């Protein structure tokens, strides 16, 4: 299935871009932090990213969501991106990658 490969390539490019966006308060990218819950690419190459923040009252909430939206919309192959912010389930440090936990001294 050629389309399936195309979706996987777009998803891979999106994850690469998300891995280059950093939480301003933590020196780890938002993907490794576990802030990205879902990346869904539809048949018409529209993308929905479901993400959270480390805390509901995060002072950079608006700018971080806007940055994710802007960068995902710039990914080659993306028709239109939408970012949904959720706090269900609430983020906790166990959602971080092992590398991120090591870097922050949790392991």
Rosetta constraint file for C-alpha pairs under 8 A:
AtomPair CA 1 CA 5 HARMONIC 6.85 0.50
AtomPair CA 2 CA 6 HARMONIC 6.38 0.50
AtomPair CA 3 CA 7 HARMONIC 6.23 0.50
AtomPair CA 4 CA 8 HARMONIC 6.23 0.50
AtomPair CA 5 CA 9 HARMONIC 6.10 0.50
AtomPair CA 6 CA 10 HARMONIC 6.24 0.50
AtomPair CA 7 CA 11 HARMONIC 6.07 0.50
AtomPair CA 7 CA 41 HARMONIC 6.27 0.50
AtomPair CA 7 CA 42 HARMONIC 7.91 0.50
AtomPair CA 7 CA 45 HARMONIC 7.57 0.50
AtomPair CA 8 CA 12 HARMONIC 5.98 0.50
AtomPair CA 9 CA 13 HARMONIC 6.21 0.50
AtomPair CA 10 CA 14 HARMONIC 6.18 0.50
AtomPair CA 10 CA 41 HARMONIC 7.63 0.50
AtomPair CA 10 CA 75 HARMONIC 7.67 0.50
AtomPair CA 10 CA 76 HARMONIC 7.24 0.50
AtomPair CA 10 CA 77 HARMONIC 6.17 0.50
AtomPair CA 10 CA 78 HARMONIC 7.06 0.50
AtomPair CA 11 CA 15 HARMONIC 6.20 0.50
AtomPair CA 11 CA 39 HARMONIC 6.93 0.50
AtomPair CA 11 CA 40 HARMONIC 7.70 0.50
AtomPair CA 11 CA 41 HARMONIC 6.86 0.50
AtomPair CA 12 CA 16 HARMONIC 6.24 0.50
AtomPair CA 13 CA 17 HARMONIC 6.31 0.50
AtomPair CA 13 CA 75 HARMONIC 6.72 0.50
AtomPair CA 13 CA 76 HARMONIC 7.70 0.50
AtomPair CA 14 CA 18 HARMONIC 6.13 0.50
AtomPair CA 14 CA 72 HARMONIC 6.07 0.50
AtomPair CA 14 CA 75 HARMONIC 6.44 0.50
AtomPair CA 15 CA 19 HARMONIC 6.05 0.50
AtomPair CA 15 CA 31 HARMONIC 7.36 0.50
AtomPair CA 16 CA 20 HARMONIC 6.73 0.50
AtomPair CA 17 CA 21 HARMONIC 6.98 0.50
AtomPair CA 17 CA 71 HARMONIC 6.88 0.50
AtomPair CA 17 CA 72 HARMONIC 7.09 0.50
AtomPair CA 17 CA 75 HARMONIC 7.73 0.50
AtomPair CA 18 CA 29 HARMONIC 7.45 0.50
AtomPair CA 18 CA 30 HARMONIC 6.63 0.50
AtomPair CA 18 CA 31 HARMONIC 5.87 0.50
AtomPair CA 18 CA 68 HARMONIC 7.05 0.50
AtomPair CA 18 CA 71 HARMONIC 7.91 0.50
AtomPair CA 18 CA 72 HARMONIC 7.76 0.50
AtomPair CA 19 CA 29 HARMONIC 5.38 0.50
AtomPair CA 19 CA 30 HARMONIC 6.39 0.50
AtomPair CA 19 CA 31 HARMONIC 5.23 0.50
AtomPair CA 19 CA 32 HARMONIC 6.98 0.50
AtomPair CA 20 CA 29 HARMONIC 6.14 0.50
AtomPair CA 21 CA 29 HARMONIC 5.38 0.50
AtomPair CA 21 CA 30 HARMONIC 6.04 0.50
AtomPair CA 21 CA 31 HARMONIC 8.00 0.50
AtomPair CA 21 CA 67 HARMONIC 7.99 0.50
AtomPair CA 21 CA 68 HARMONIC 7.54 0.50
AtomPair CA 22 CA 26 HARMONIC 7.37 0.50
AtomPair CA 22 CA 27 HARMONIC 6.67 0.50
AtomPair CA 22 CA 28 HARMONIC 5.79 0.50
AtomPair CA 22 CA 29 HARMONIC 4.12 0.50
AtomPair CA 22 CA 30 HARMONIC 5.56 0.50
AtomPair CA 23 CA 27 HARMONIC 6.79 0.50
AtomPair CA 23 CA 28 HARMONIC 6.61 0.50
AtomPair CA 23 CA 29 HARMONIC 6.23 0.50
AtomPair CA 23 CA 30 HARMONIC 6.04 0.50
AtomPair CA 23 CA 64 HARMONIC 7.52 0.50
AtomPair CA 24 CA 60 HARMONIC 7.74 0.50
AtomPair CA 28 CA 32 HARMONIC 6.73 0.50
AtomPair CA 28 CA 33 HARMONIC 6.49 0.50
AtomPair CA 28 CA 100 HARMONIC 6.43 0.50
AtomPair CA 29 CA 33 HARMONIC 6.21 0.50
AtomPair CA 30 CA 34 HARMONIC 6.41 0.50
AtomPair CA 30 CA 35 HARMONIC 5.45 0.50
AtomPair CA 30 CA 36 HARMONIC 6.91 0.50
AtomPair CA 31 CA 35 HARMONIC 5.95 0.50
AtomPair CA 31 CA 36 HARMONIC 5.69 0.50
AtomPair CA 32 CA 96 HARMONIC 5.63 0.50
AtomPair CA 32 CA 97 HARMONIC 5.15 0.50
AtomPair CA 32 CA 99 HARMONIC 7.60 0.50
AtomPair CA 32 CA 100 HARMONIC 5.94 0.50
AtomPair CA 33 CA 93 HARMONIC 7.70 0.50
AtomPair CA 33 CA 95 HARMONIC 6.72 0.50
AtomPair CA 33 CA 96 HARMONIC 4.33 0.50
AtomPair CA 33 CA 97 HARMONIC 6.42 0.50
AtomPair CA 33 CA 100 HARMONIC 6.40 0.50
AtomPair CA 34 CA 91 HARMONIC 7.72 0.50
AtomPair CA 34 CA 95 HARMONIC 4.90 0.50
AtomPair CA 34 CA 96 HARMONIC 4.74 0.50
AtomPair CA 34 CA 97 HARMONIC 6.87 0.50
AtomPair CA 35 CA 51 HARMONIC 5.43 0.50
AtomPair CA 35 CA 52 HARMONIC 5.07 0.50
AtomPair CA 35 CA 53 HARMONIC 5.97 0.50
AtomPair CA 35 CA 54 HARMONIC 7.31 0.50
AtomPair CA 35 CA 91 HARMONIC 7.14 0.50
AtomPair CA 35 CA 95 HARMONIC 7.83 0.50
AtomPair CA 36 CA 49 HARMONIC 7.27 0.50
AtomPair CA 36 CA 50 HARMONIC 6.18 0.50
AtomPair CA 36 CA 51 HARMONIC 4.38 0.50
AtomPair CA 36 CA 52 HARMONIC 6.55 0.50
AtomPair CA 37 CA 49 HARMONIC 7.59 0.50
AtomPair CA 37 CA 50 HARMONIC 5.37 0.50
AtomPair CA 37 CA 51 HARMONIC 5.21 0.50
AtomPair CA 37 CA 52 HARMONIC 7.31 0.50
AtomPair CA 38 CA 48 HARMONIC 7.68 0.50
AtomPair CA 38 CA 49 HARMONIC 5.57 0.50
AtomPair CA 38 CA 50 HARMONIC 4.94 0.50
AtomPair CA 38 CA 51 HARMONIC 6.95 0.50
AtomPair CA 39 CA 47 HARMONIC 6.99 0.50
AtomPair CA 39 CA 48 HARMONIC 5.93 0.50
AtomPair CA 39 CA 49 HARMONIC 4.67 0.50
AtomPair CA 39 CA 50 HARMONIC 6.63 0.50
AtomPair CA 40 CA 47 HARMONIC 5.52 0.50
AtomPair CA 40 CA 48 HARMONIC 5.15 0.50
AtomPair CA 40 CA 49 HARMONIC 6.42 0.50
AtomPair CA 41 CA 45 HARMONIC 5.68 0.50
AtomPair CA 41 CA 46 HARMONIC 5.78 0.50
AtomPair CA 41 CA 47 HARMONIC 4.59 0.50
AtomPair CA 41 CA 48 HARMONIC 6.69 0.50
AtomPair CA 42 CA 46 HARMONIC 5.31 0.50
AtomPair CA 42 CA 47 HARMONIC 6.33 0.50
AtomPair CA 44 CA 79 HARMONIC 7.16 0.50
AtomPair CA 45 CA 77 HARMONIC 6.76 0.50
AtomPair CA 45 CA 78 HARMONIC 5.35 0.50
AtomPair CA 45 CA 79 HARMONIC 5.19 0.50
AtomPair CA 45 CA 80 HARMONIC 7.18 0.50
AtomPair CA 46 CA 78 HARMONIC 6.10 0.50
AtomPair CA 46 CA 79 HARMONIC 5.13 0.50
AtomPair CA 46 CA 80 HARMONIC 4.77 0.50
AtomPair CA 46 CA 81 HARMONIC 5.79 0.50
AtomPair CA 47 CA 78 HARMONIC 6.79 0.50
AtomPair CA 47 CA 79 HARMONIC 7.56 0.50
AtomPair CA 47 CA 80 HARMONIC 6.17 0.50
AtomPair CA 47 CA 81 HARMONIC 4.56 0.50
AtomPair CA 47 CA 82 HARMONIC 6.20 0.50
AtomPair CA 48 CA 81 HARMONIC 5.82 0.50
AtomPair CA 48 CA 82 HARMONIC 4.88 0.50
AtomPair CA 48 CA 83 HARMONIC 5.82 0.50
AtomPair CA 48 CA 84 HARMONIC 7.26 0.50
AtomPair CA 49 CA 81 HARMONIC 7.53 0.50
AtomPair CA 49 CA 82 HARMONIC 6.27 0.50
AtomPair CA 49 CA 83 HARMONIC 4.77 0.50
AtomPair CA 49 CA 84 HARMONIC 6.13 0.50
AtomPair CA 50 CA 83 HARMONIC 5.94 0.50
AtomPair CA 50 CA 84 HARMONIC 4.79 0.50
AtomPair CA 50 CA 85 HARMONIC 6.02 0.50
AtomPair CA 50 CA 86 HARMONIC 6.97 0.50
AtomPair CA 51 CA 83 HARMONIC 7.27 0.50
AtomPair CA 51 CA 84 HARMONIC 6.27 0.50
AtomPair CA 51 CA 85 HARMONIC 5.17 0.50
AtomPair CA 51 CA 86 HARMONIC 6.12 0.50
AtomPair CA 52 CA 85 HARMONIC 5.46 0.50
AtomPair CA 52 CA 86 HARMONIC 5.20 0.50
AtomPair CA 52 CA 87 HARMONIC 5.71 0.50
AtomPair CA 52 CA 90 HARMONIC 7.64 0.50
AtomPair CA 52 CA 91 HARMONIC 6.83 0.50
AtomPair CA 53 CA 58 HARMONIC 6.81 0.50
AtomPair CA 53 CA 61 HARMONIC 7.11 0.50
AtomPair CA 53 CA 85 HARMONIC 7.97 0.50
AtomPair CA 53 CA 87 HARMONIC 7.43 0.50
AtomPair CA 53 CA 91 HARMONIC 6.81 0.50
AtomPair CA 54 CA 58 HARMONIC 6.97 0.50
AtomPair CA 54 CA 91 HARMONIC 5.72 0.50
AtomPair CA 54 CA 92 HARMONIC 7.13 0.50
AtomPair CA 55 CA 91 HARMONIC 7.37 0.50
AtomPair CA 56 CA 87 HARMONIC 7.04 0.50
AtomPair CA 57 CA 61 HARMONIC 7.67 0.50
AtomPair CA 60 CA 64 HARMONIC 5.81 0.50
AtomPair CA 61 CA 65 HARMONIC 6.16 0.50
AtomPair CA 62 CA 66 HARMONIC 6.10 0.50
AtomPair CA 63 CA 67 HARMONIC 6.02 0.50
AtomPair CA 64 CA 68 HARMONIC 6.24 0.50
AtomPair CA 65 CA 69 HARMONIC 6.17 0.50
AtomPair CA 65 CA 83 HARMONIC 6.92 0.50
AtomPair CA 65 CA 85 HARMONIC 7.57 0.50
AtomPair CA 66 CA 70 HARMONIC 6.07 0.50
AtomPair CA 67 CA 71 HARMONIC 6.03 0.50
AtomPair CA 68 CA 72 HARMONIC 5.99 0.50
AtomPair CA 68 CA 83 HARMONIC 7.35 0.50
AtomPair CA 69 CA 73 HARMONIC 6.11 0.50
AtomPair CA 69 CA 81 HARMONIC 6.40 0.50
AtomPair CA 69 CA 82 HARMONIC 6.39 0.50
AtomPair CA 69 CA 83 HARMONIC 5.84 0.50
AtomPair CA 70 CA 74 HARMONIC 6.49 0.50
AtomPair CA 71 CA 75 HARMONIC 6.71 0.50
AtomPair CA 72 CA 78 HARMONIC 7.47 0.50
AtomPair CA 72 CA 81 HARMONIC 6.29 0.50
AtomPair CA 73 CA 78 HARMONIC 6.17 0.50
AtomPair CA 73 CA 79 HARMONIC 7.35 0.50
AtomPair CA 73 CA 80 HARMONIC 5.93 0.50
AtomPair CA 73 CA 81 HARMONIC 5.26 0.50
AtomPair CA 74 CA 78 HARMONIC 7.24 0.50
AtomPair CA 87 CA 91 HARMONIC 7.13 0.50
AtomPair CA 91 CA 95 HARMONIC 6.87 0.50
AtomPair CA 92 CA 96 HARMONIC 7.93 0.50
AtomPair CA 93 CA 101 HARMONIC 7.64 0.50
AtomPair CA 96 CA 100 HARMONIC 5.91 0.50
AtomPair CA 96 CA 101 HARMONIC 6.18 0.50
AtomPair CA 97 CA 101 HARMONIC 6.30 0.50
AtomPair CA 98 CA 102 HARMONIC 6.11 0.50
AtomPair CA 98 CA 107 HARMONIC 7.86 0.50
AtomPair CA 99 CA 103 HARMONIC 6.10 0.50
AtomPair CA 100 CA 104 HARMONIC 6.16 0.50
AtomPair CA 101 CA 105 HARMONIC 6.03 0.50
AtomPair CA 101 CA 106 HARMONIC 4.87 0.50
AtomPair CA 101 CA 107 HARMONIC 5.82 0.50
AtomPair CA 102 CA 106 HARMONIC 5.81 0.50
AtomPair CA 102 CA 107 HARMONIC 5.13 0.50
